[in-house]
């Protein structure tokens, strides 16, 4: 039953992520789930490191403003779990 609840919670993140631009989603994915450095992300996207850092920061800030706190914490937890 816990797996179903976790799936429902993760599915509830999708509408918030969909509101971000495709570039913002790409940066979040590359940084959080693929563990790429900002330098690597910049090379992949053809952007500067600074612009990737700024886009990442703005994306996280946007998600925090839009998501209920429990969903934002779930998003962060899921991201951190990918590191371990």
Steps between C-alpha positions, in 0.01 A plus 500: 500500500792735569615462139162615371509803728853588387397463135201731551722756674758490220228527236374812676838667430456480123263797455745728679795378296295541183466873574876543468660552162656197335843654563426542871383137522812387313726688741319357803522149358865529407596653834286300741455159341799467271730675749664718234710797597396845381796491263376174346145633475624816331690292243196281428265796462743740334456756778730662751550350844361817655179483298453134596549580868253786477243289314535222758458743787197664341343163425535386861362834620204473262422146611520601865252783445254289300514166679348425836782453748450123535533456122808720482661296777406181316660640185820581689503162675457315172783708355730432794423128496643484151838599646507208746 
